[in-house]
Amino acid sequence: MIASQPRPLRIAIPNKGSLSQSASEILRESGYRQRDDSKQLTLLDPDNGVEFFYLRPRDIALYVGEGTLDVGITGRDLLRDSGAKADEALTLGFGRSTFHFAGPRGAFTSLEQLAGTRIATSYVGIVRDYLQERGIEASVTRLDGAVETSIQLGVADVIADVVETGATLRAAGLEVFGEAILESEAVLISRSGAEPPAGFESLRRRVEGVLVARSYVMMDYDVAQEHLDASLALTPGIESPTIAPLAREGWNAVRAMVPRHGSQRLMDQLYDLGARGILLTDIHACRL
C-alpha cells in the first residue's frame, strides 16, 4: 500500500499591487517558490509542502476564516473590515497605512461632531466598529475607489480613508481631524480557535527569521582588551557576542548582531573607542 502524501499547507497571497509584491518577496527570501507570471493564480511548492493561492486582498481573510485555506497574508485593515474569524499570527512590517476621518477645512475639530453625520468609506466594518465602541451614531456608506469627492457631490459630510501625505485630501479641500481610526500593516493570519496546521510553525519561523535579518546586520571588529567591556556594552548582540583572542597580544575579535538602524553611528562610537577592522555584513535569514 502506498502511503498518502500529507496535504500541503494552503497559503493565500494578494494577487496584485504592492502588498502582493512585498508578500512574494518575503516568501521568496524565506525559501519558498513564487510565481513568475502574474496571471498564475495557484502555485505548488512540493519541496516545502505548501501551495499558494493568489487572491483578491479583500477575500483572503474570508477564505482563512472559513477554513478553506490555512493561512494568509493580508492587511490588518482588510482583516478587521471583513469580520472574518481569523487572527493575526505575525506582523510583517510592510504595507503600513493610517486611517483617519476627514472633512471640509475648519468644519470638524472633534470626533463628537460625527454624531448624526453621513460618513463615506471603503471600510464600512472598521468605521462602524469604531463608532459603536465610542457610542457615536452616524450613517456609514460604502464607496469603492476614491471617496474624497463624495462630500463635494453631496452624498457624505465626512470621509474615513487611508491618509499618507494628506496631499489628496488638501487638493479636495479636506483636512484630517481626531485620532487615527486604525494603524494598519501587512499581517500573517490564521483561523481563529483552530489548531495550527502542519507546516504553519515552519512558515512562521522562516518569515520571522527574514524579518529579523532585515532589521539587523552582523558586525565584526577588533578591540584591545582594556576596551573590551566598553565595546561589549555597545554591542551586546542578541544572545551574547562571540569573542575570540587575536594573534596580536592583548586584542580580541568580536562578532555581534546589531540593529541595522543606527549601525553607522555605532561604527563611529567603536572607532572612537579604539576598535579597528570594523565590518558590517548583511544577514539574509536567521533562526533565533
PEVEN-V464550 format. One record per residue. N is the residue number from 1. RES is the residue in one letter. SS is DSSP state (hx for helix, st for strand, lp for the rest). OMEGA is omega in whole degrees, -180 to 180 (NA if undefined). D_CENTER is the distance of its C-alpha to the mean C-alpha in whole Angstrom. Layout:
BEGIN
N_RES_SS_OMEGA_D_CENTER, N_RES_SS_OMEGA_D_CENTER
END
This chain:
BEGIN
1_M_lp_-180_45, 2_I_lp_-180_42, 3_A_lp_179_39, 4_S_lp_179_36, 5_Q_lp_178_33, 6_P_lp_179_30, 7_R_lp_179_28, 8_P_lp_173_25, 9_L_st_-176_21, 10_R_st_-173_20, 11_I_st_178_17, 12_A_st_-178_15, 13_I_st_175_14, 14_P_st_-174_14, 15_N_lp_180_17, 16_K_lp_177_16, 17_G_hx_-177_15, 18_S_hx_179_12, 19_L_hx_178_9, 20_S_hx_-178_12, 21_Q_hx_-179_13, 22_S_hx_178_9, 23_A_hx_179_9, 24_S_hx_180_13, 25_E_hx_-177_13, 26_I_hx_177_11, 27_L_hx_177_13, 28_R_hx_177_16, 29_E_hx_179_15, 30_S_lp_175_15, 31_G_lp_-180_19, 32_Y_lp_174_18, 33_R_lp_174_20, 34_Q_lp_-175_19, 35_R_lp_174_21, 36_D_lp_-179_23, 37_D_lp_-177_24, 38_S_lp_178_22, 39_K_lp_180_25, 40_Q_lp_-174_24, 41_L_lp_175_23, 42_T_st_178_23, 43_L_st_178_23, 44_L_st_176_24, 45_D_st_-174_24, 46_P_lp_-179_27, 47_D_lp_-179_26, 48_N_lp_176_23, 49_G_lp_179_24, 50_V_st_174_21, 51_E_st_-177_22, 52_F_st_176_19, 53_F_st_-177_19, 54_Y_st_-170_18, 55_L_st_171_18, 56_R_lp_-177_18, 57_P_hx_-178_14, 58_R_hx_-176_16, 59_D_hx_-170_18, 60_I_hx_-179_16, 61_A_hx_-180_15, 62_L_hx_178_19, 63_Y_hx_180_20, 64_V_hx_-180_18, 65_G_hx_179_19, 66_E_lp_180_23, 67_G_lp_177_23, 68_T_lp_173_23, 69_L_lp_-172_20, 70_D_lp_-178_19, 71_V_st_179_15, 72_G_st_173_13, 73_I_st_179_9, 74_T_st_178_9, 75_G_st_175_8, 76_R_hx_179_9, 77_D_hx_-179_11, 78_L_hx_176_13, 79_L_hx_-179_13, 80_R_hx_-177_15, 81_D_hx_-176_17, 82_S_hx_-174_18, 83_G_lp_-178_20, 84_A_lp_179_19, 85_K_lp_-179_20, 86_A_st_-176_16, 87_D_st_173_14, 88_E_st_176_11, 89_A_st_-179_11, 90_L_st_174_8, 91_T_st_-169_5, 92_L_lp_171_3, 93_G_lp_174_3, 94_F_lp_-179_4, 95_G_lp_-177_6, 96_R_lp_177_7, 97_S_st_-180_10, 98_T_st_180_13, 99_F_st_-180_16, 100_H_st_166_19, 101_F_st_176_23, 102_A_st_179_25, 103_G_st_178_29, 104_P_st_-177_32, 105_R_lp_176_32, 106_G_lp_-176_34, 107_A_lp_-176_34, 108_F_lp_178_32, 109_T_lp_-178_31, 110_S_lp_-179_30, 111_L_hx_-180_28, 112_E_hx_-179_31, 113_Q_hx_179_33, 114_L_hx_-178_30, 115_A_lp_177_33, 116_G_lp_-179_35, 117_T_lp_173_33, 118_R_st_-175_32, 119_I_st_177_28, 120_A_st_-178_26, 121_T_st_172_23, 122_S_lp_-175_21, 123_Y_lp_-176_19, 124_V_hx_-178_22, 125_G_hx_-180_21, 126_I_hx_-176_18, 127_V_hx_-180_21, 128_R_hx_178_24, 129_D_hx_-180_22, 130_Y_hx_-179_22, 131_L_hx_-180_25, 132_Q_hx_179_27, 133_E_hx_-177_25, 134_R_lp_176_27, 135_G_lp_-180_30, 136_I_lp_179_30, 137_E_lp_179_32, 138_A_lp_178_31, 139_S_st_-178_31, 140_V_st_-178_28, 141_T_st_178_28, 142_R_st_172_26, 143_L_lp_175_26, 144_D_lp_-179_24, 145_G_lp_-177_23, 146_A_lp_-179_24, 147_V_lp_-175_25, 148_E_lp_-176_26, 149_T_hx_-176_30, 150_S_hx_179_30, 151_I_hx_179_32, 152_Q_hx_-179_34, 153_L_lp_174_35, 154_G_lp_180_36, 155_V_lp_180_34, 156_A_lp_175_32, 157_D_lp_-175_32, 158_V_st_172_28, 159_I_st_173_25, 160_A_st_-171_22, 161_D_st_174_19, 162_V_st_179_16, 163_V_lp_177_17, 164_E_lp_179_16, 165_T_lp_-177_19, 166_G_lp_-178_22, 167_A_hx_-179_24, 168_T_hx_178_24, 169_L_hx_-179_25, 170_R_hx_180_28, 171_A_hx_180_29, 172_A_lp_179_30, 173_G_lp_-177_31, 174_L_st_175_28, 175_E_st_180_27, 176_V_st_172_24, 177_F_st_179_25, 178_G_st_-179_24, 179_E_st_177_21, 180_A_st_177_18, 181_I_st_-176_18, 182_L_st_170_14, 183_E_st_-174_11, 184_S_st_171_8, 185_E_lp_178_4, 186_A_st_-179_4, 187_V_st_170_5, 188_L_st_-175_8, 189_I_st_175_11, 190_S_st_-176_15, 191_R_st_-179_18, 192_S_lp_173_19, 193_G_lp_-178_22, 194_A_lp_175_23, 195_E_lp_178_23, 196_P_lp_-180_21, 197_P_lp_178_22, 198_A_lp_180_23, 199_G_lp_-177_21, 200_F_hx_-178_18, 201_E_hx_177_18, 202_S_hx_177_18, 203_L_hx_-178_15, 204_R_hx_-180_13, 205_R_hx_-180_15, 206_R_hx_-178_15, 207_V_hx_179_11, 208_E_hx_179_11, 209_G_hx_177_14, 210_V_hx_179_12, 211_L_hx_178_9, 212_V_hx_-179_13, 213_A_hx_178_15, 214_R_hx_-175_13, 215_S_hx_-176_13, 216_Y_st_171_17, 217_V_st_175_20, 218_M_st_180_23, 219_M_st_175_26, 220_D_st_176_30, 221_Y_st_175_33, 222_D_st_-177_36, 223_V_st_178_38, 224_A_st_-176_41, 225_Q_hx_-176_42, 226_E_hx_178_43, 227_H_hx_-174_39, 228_L_hx_-178_37, 229_D_hx_-180_36, 230_A_hx_179_35, 231_S_hx_179_33, 232_L_hx_176_31, 233_A_hx_178_31, 234_L_hx_-176_28, 235_T_lp_-179_27, 236_P_lp_-180_27, 237_G_lp_179_24, 238_I_lp_175_22, 239_E_lp_178_25, 240_S_lp_179_28, 241_P_lp_174_29, 242_T_st_-178_31, 243_I_st_179_34, 244_A_st_179_37, 245_P_st_176_41, 246_L_lp_175_42, 247_A_lp_177_45, 248_R_lp_-175_46, 249_E_lp_175_47, 250_G_lp_180_45, 251_W_st_-180_42, 252_N_st_170_39, 253_A_st_-178_36, 254_V_st_175_32, 255_R_st_-179_29, 256_A_st_171_26, 257_M_st_180_22, 258_V_st_178_21, 259_P_st_178_18, 260_R_lp_179_18, 261_H_lp_-180_17, 262_G_lp_-176_21, 263_S_hx_178_22, 264_Q_hx_177_25, 265_R_hx_178_26, 266_L_hx_176_27, 267_M_hx_178_29, 268_D_hx_-179_31, 269_Q_hx_180_31, 270_L_hx_179_32, 271_Y_hx_179_35, 272_D_hx_179_36, 273_L_hx_-180_37, 274_G_lp_178_39, 275_A_lp_179_36, 276_R_st_-179_37, 277_G_st_-175_35, 278_I_st_-177_32, 279_L_st_173_29, 280_L_st_-180_25, 281_T_st_176_24, 282_D_st_175_21, 283_I_lp_-177_19, 284_H_lp_177_18, 285_A_lp_179_17, 286_C_lp_171_18, 287_R_lp_-177_19, 288_L_lp_NA_19
END
